Amino acid sequence: MAFLAHHTGQVVSKRRLLTEVWREPYVDDQTVDVHLSSLRRKLGERAAAPRYLLTVRGVGIKLVAPR
């Protein structure tokens, strides 16, 4: 979450998250999916109706600032 918060408004690829946060580019992309699901739950949102963590299909994830 800290990495996404530092890059608020920018689309960050799963590969970049794996490299920058886990420092292991060979870890499965599902690792990111599981953590994003957990973050969404903690933020009180669902992937079908996101408010803060937006999935940009085929590109990555973007954290948007609350209004």
Secondary structure, DSSP 8 states (H G I E B T S, - for coil): -HHHHHTTTSEE-HHHHIIIIIS-TTS-THHHHHHHHHHHHHHT-BTTB-SSEEEETTTEEEE----
